[in-house]
């Protein structure tokens, strides 16, 4: 068992076995502080409020997958959305299997064994990392992939700290494609990446194929023709002691499995991050369109 799991599991043991019960407390939905995660968390929160008639709190300010998982394991939050590959890399500290279904099963089994955390069926968002450039800077068609970008050279790369530090991020990119960088990668907050690209402060950024700005024709995803970046299932993860409070909690969370797609998530992200619509309104409209409210 990995050290981080041993320590956190020991701290969480009391809550899991029943002392210091959380019965009667509101449900807390948590997430990392990215647009995609905050939208998903708000959708979960509103559906729980609607179907259970209970108080639901939000905690959508966590900086990393590891921090969000720790909060879930220790009972500071009850449920969160997350990519299974992020759990494997950041929490389990294991090599990432290129098969997303195998990764999902590994996470489902291990989180239940170690932390009594239920991993629900995939939401339907099988997202993958994306290297993005401005469409107006797009090379000829034969260069419209990352192998072609190697031949073009002279890139100024904008990334997040998460991408820079992850084995399925910058390590995978530069280990697969020998990109010629004009300067070392510039690390910035996820919310600043597309603006930096638009302002020509960088000419390539790391993102995901579900990013809202990609709904615009201004940006182009360079095809990952050497398959450096594996797909990953996004799932809801919840404490079993929370699920045991009321069978409706499990039923409500399970109702969201399969209700999303890459294009749906990209549009939701666009509405919040680009069109600056209120996240509560965007979540509510999604739930109504999906027939869940």
Helices and strands as residue ranges (DSSP letters): H 3-17, E 27-32, H 35-52, E 56-62, H 65-73, E 79-83, H 84-87, I 88-92, H 100-115, E 117-119, E 126-127, E 129-134, G 135-137, G 141-143, H 146-152, E 157-159, H 161-165, H 170-176, E 186-187, G 190-192, H 193-198, E 204-208, G 212-215, E 219-222, E 232-239, H 240-243, H 247-254, H 262-273, H 279-289
